[in-house]
Amino acid sequence: MPASTSAIPHRPRIGLVLSGGGARGYAHLGVLQYLEKLHVPVDYIAATSMGALIGGLYATGISAEDLERRLSQTNLSDIAFDRNERSRLPQSQREDDFQYPISIAAGYDEGKLKLASGLVQGNNLLALLQNWTTQLPANIDFGKLPIPFRAIATDLSKGTEVVLDKGSLPRAMRASMAVPGLFAPFRIGDTVLVDGGLVSNLPVQDAREMGADIIIAVNIATPLQDASALQSPTAVAQQMVGILIQQNVKAQKALLNGKDVLIEPDLSGMSFTDFARGKDGVNAGWEAAQQQNARLTQLSLAPEQWQAYLAARNGGGSSGSNIALAQNTRIDAIEIKTSGRIPPSFVRSRLQVKEGEVYDGHAINQQLSQLSTNGDFNTVTQEMVRRDGRNVLVVDAEEKSWGPQYLLFGLGVSNNFNGRGGFNLQIGHRYPWINQSGLEWRNDLVLGNQRASLQSELRQPVFGNSGMYVAPYVEISRRYFDFYPDGSDAKATPLTQYRIDSAIGGVDLGLPLARLGELRLGVNYQHIKYTPAYNLTSGSVSLYDAAQTTQPVARLRLTLDQLDDPLFPRKGYYVYAEANRGLGQDDNRYSDIQAETLWAFSHGRNTLNLALQAATSLSANNAGLGFSLGGFQHLSAYATDQFYGNYLLYGRVTYLRDLNEYSLPGLRNPVLGTSLEAGNVWQNRSAFGDGPYKKSISVFVGGGSAIGPLYLGVALGQQGVWNLYLQLGRVF
């Protein structure tokens, strides 16, 4: 019998049952707040999925008001879907984030293609739950919490109900929330668990078995949709899961009797993922509980009894106080668990705490946060466990289940509706941790109608934990460059087309600049050949000659990337600069410098992006085709690469207006945008920056899609030049 009941011996024991329902679970907070207002005690909690999260935290002694305050200060949507601030990611991940926008978690192992078992791994959710329960060791009896608690999950192998009543409370809550297809299954011991809603979304029977005389059941399950509204295989699959949940909820409702109270908040229009509408859910829960006021009032305690109940629940001699860690608990030992090829020493090197220090769960989670965002692990968790009278800090770093080799995908389609569109297919291959020191093999393949390339690179970390690496690499590519007459518009026909073949091999030293970006410097040897597809002559003189350069080059490359989104940035900045110094003979030497930057500012639904790009040749011979302008977001009114020269200057101002109140098919976070662009290229250094500048203005609708960004717009240039464009996928 819980301490809260024994303090007041002559009253019925009340069990609270909280169902799953995703973001609709905010209604549980409203119900809890109304119960506290009426002084209705809770002696047991049995809960599933989102109900397990709310109920588990409430069972630790957090009040309903404090729990709502914490959740209101947390972007639970970002937490639930593992969205990390992009600025916290390592630079290699930010690069992949831009180049490969198709978010398919795929891997390769022993000749087989592997996929992640869920769209979301739940790292951030588990870290949040650990932060809010750091006072509890990881091997406890949930019956000794301030309010005895049970979480319901489903055994993925057997399809049977699993009642989680001991162990790690954060892990139990996370396992109960493993919605199939959305959250990855979660392993506890030898059992792989998924969402308990599949077998018991409203666990009335479990609360009864805990000892409850009266049940207060709160059902927030998402109702079934009409068949006519199911427009995709995903929607049909979700409906099938909903049918299973409805059936077991119906069976559990049948166990309620006349003394029990069933509360079903009106959550019409609030979906499983509507975390932004948390306050609406709280209000709906309050109102639904208020409708049961007469019956709930019969269960309320007198003021002095209520205070005695709270004192027993929140520490005044309760069993709950005996399981919490002492405030100055010291770490007697540290145990690191890893799976796969990543050695425990790597994880230990990122952990600053030492044996003998006071345990601070929040600080340790912060230290481990970089590991959870570096792309190597499914989850990185830490827990304090009591073993044989010793306090052992256990850090468990679980590698991605779909490795050890990983595949990335990108697709780009560009169309100006003039028969000269383009497409690119991008495939990335990442093979990290080839050796114990972290050697990684990175390959990038591009196949398109205007470009084909393959880059292969090894990155070998050096100097311990410095983040520095040595990167030998090779690149081979072929691309086609349309050569236009001066003064032509976007509909003009090219005079000829150059084929540019290049082969480059070199080695770089990579230097991370904290989480701002990185600096790479090195040397390479390159061979570049320019061949016209067809030629014209004036008398005996060829107008378009073939050319080539072969030279060793010293290269410096700086990247600073602090954008919150690589494609539709709303805040942050991006700076890229590259300098190439040719080391060949004078008649074959080519050197250049180029730089570009983007700054993003937002206020409410309005965003302003400022972009600037400049490039200059440093060679007297001006070998090669230099730099080009024209095309999408590079003077959008003109054809791709329509203008070329040895010196370039370009600027763009883009305004974006969020259109989230509109539902545009196939688009996430749609925007209405307009861009003002100006720039030009020059052949001679003396003319650089003097003008005249070509100008373009465009209006477009854009947003995220399943394969990356989508833009549809119209651009106007000078003297009646205009262009329609459709851009799908990565910017070319």
Disulfide bonds with the S-S distance in Angstrom:
none
